[in-house]
Amino acid sequence: MSTTHDDGSGESFMREALNRGITRRDLLKGAAVLGSGVALAPLLSACGTSGGTGASSSPSTAASPTKGGNLRIGVIGGSTNDVVDFQVAMTQPDNLRGRQIFEGLMKYDHNYQLAPALAEEVTPDATGTVWTVKLRPDVTFHNGKPLTAEDVVWTFQEIFNPKFVNNAKGLFPTVDPKRIKALDKLTVQFTMTKPNGDFKNELAMENSTIKPVGYDKKHPVGTGPFKYGKFLPGNYSLFPANENYWGTGPYVDSVQTVDFADSTAMVNALLGGSIDAASDVPAALVAQIKQAGLKSVVSETGLFNYIFWNTAVKPLDDVRVRQALRLIMDRQQMVEEALSGYGRVGNDMWAFYDPAYPHNTPQRTQDIEQAKSLLKQAGHADLSLKLYTSPVSASAVPACTVFAQQAKQAGVTITTQQVDVSVYWGNKYLTWPNGPGWYSAKMYLVQSLLCEVWNEPHWHDKNWFSLISDAMATADDAKRTQIIQEAYAIDYGIGAWDIWSYANEVDACSQKVQGLVPTRSGIPYNNGYVNELWLA
Amino acid sequence: MILTRTIALRLVLGVVTLFVVSVLIFVATQALPGNAARAILGNTATPQKVAELESQLGLNRPVESQYLAWISHVLSGNLGHSFVGMNQPVTQVIGQPLFNSFVLVLLTALVSVPISIGVGVYAAVKRDSLADRVITGGTVALAALPEFVIGILLIVLLATQVFHLLPPVARPQAGVPFYRQLRELVLPVLTLTLAVFPYISRMMRASTIEILESDYVAMARLKGLREQVVIWRHAVPNAIAPAVQGTAMQLAWLAGGIVAVEYLFAYPGIGSQLLGAITERDIPQIQAITLILAAVYVLLNLTADVITILVNPLLRTGLR
């Protein structure tokens, strides 16, 4: 059985004290160690129960939630640029804080399947041009005002307001802000510019979180389980519970979200007890967590990592070169090296949890001979490339480095060139010849929408685009799935995004924290729904 | 009086320095690629969004008018609002980190200065003895180690691997009163003490040795005064001037230059805050923090000079 830190030092101290004869100071010190040992006994007794595979925690225990306490969660990243508004959110801390305060009309559950949120029903007409949203009747904003259809109309019109620079607009290509009507207090009608079969998935993206009419960004007000409170961007936020929340919990009195620049510091904070839970724990530190008798939860997520090839840049415009580069990749090795095994290999297709994802497509593996032959056909037998890389995620630079090594086996020389993140996403963004990237879990059409707007590889395949717009316009689920699968075939065959892995995400917490379960979105702590957690 | 005139003159020069610094920092930030609009949008940037944000933040105005707008606000006491994040007032954004750094610098000064001076004097008095050799060797070794290496060694030794006496992270917790969190500060203060100790103590040692060889000290000894009185009442006040100057420099460095130590302990100090502001190209924050740090520098140097004057009777009465 593993011991905690204090226990270890107490033992050696005792031995040493006995050897030289106990003095009064030793006695006082010993009393302190003994006292802390007694206080830690519950921790010690619980250790070892969830070490093991780490694939599950103990939420299925019948223990019912206890109320109270301040839940302190750590998150990597953040800066003075931290926000709470999901419509301008950029980083993991933003994702967490956004979930605490705001909610959308639909959401994804822990299996990444559509579920209702503020809307009870979202139904299209036969063509998918007119969508009707029925709201829950029992929701109030943090300022006491009830949620009505007017608020939904206002939120969407704001999204399309050119003065409000946000990320949500790009997700609603068919919404016409002038044709959103409140039919009654709880019913909203959207008349689209074209038929749209995928509106529910668009609504489930956090970016359409609902704000009250006249929202003031200096005093954020939402419908979520926690209310805006103290917030020092880049440092921490302390949000008290919303006692009138319509959904699950919240069980804790408040949640404190603490930014950390460094995983080691965050894990140290968890081990030292100054936070209750840590997220995105790197593989190297998981052993330390288990050794200390803490819990860890590993989630297989839909977050994927990719390297893109800009088809506007020679020789990447030649599909055979791109196919060859895909065949050079030893994805398993990249997962081992860049993700320390905490991930699954990708098959050059995104949206793993989309109902249309073709799980039967054979998994692409390294095939050096085929790669060499393709390059020879393309006239680039001794290809030499510069691969740009940037630490946009913890795995991005190692993955590119490993891939560059693998390329040698096919006679391809890849030299990596690392640039700073602010440069990578600076004014040369969208002009790089190649580079790494990642997206959190999404459904296929929404992901395609995003990649259309931020088209890093300048992908302009006419067939693919026409399939996407056909799929979007198809209200019938089965037919839409079929069309999407045709698009998937193009991605798999000749696409420009090499999706080499889907990541696993590890959360760690003290024995006090209950309710933590694996989720598939890639957002930590039960997909950010910390209202599901409680302190025992 | 000579002293007040000196102080007044130095303060005026200090203000001029601050002005020059503010211009230089402004120019330097403009020279960086990207701006706050791009930093806010990150990888969601499209040309239209960037243009809209730039006009909302006033970033598309000519550089001179941006600077003049800023300086006129400052002169009326308004440090402005952060361009990024929640657009909170700059005073609110930098208030907590400033306080955190102030606490750290104060505690480090209170601990390190007496110890450094004491050890320096001791080494000087026991010159060339074994104790002196050990102290000298030790301070050289400490001076050679970067401060974050010292920090890592202390963490490994006292917090995580060898002993587990102290917490390895110095993140102040919200809602917990400051005096209950002093334990978290022990390691950072110890790290910084060990970082500044070599310079101050060596300076003290060198100048004390020189003073101890002077005629008046020999005279005092011949008069039969006790050695302790000779050292502390007669030698040290004259030897202390270089150490005071050195301390001022070290404290100014501690105020804004310890980003690596702040990172190591996850301590939200003003150094990390400035680094974050630069990364986000948040001009109001960058300007405000740099101004404050420059002012700290000026004031610390001024204080050091005043102490030097007060301690030296010749300077005090203006004969020199």
Interface residues (C-beta under 8 A of the other chain):
Chain A: H5 D6 G8 S9 N70 R72 S79 T80 N81 D82 V83 V84 V88 M90 P162 K163 V165 N167 K217 K218 K230 F231 L232 P233 G234 N235 Y236 L238 Q256 V258 F260 A261 D262 A265 M266 N268 A269 L271 G272 G273 S274 V392 S422 V423 W425 G426 N427 Y429 G437 V453 W454
Chain B: P33 G34 R38 A39 I40 L41 G42 N43 T44 A45 T46 K49 E52 L53 Q56 S82 V84 G85 M86 N87 Q88 V93 Q96 P97 I155 A159 T160 F163 H164 L165 P167 P168 V169 R171 Q173 A174 G175 E184 Y263 L264 F265 A266 P268 S272 Q273 G276 A277 T279 E280 D282 Q285
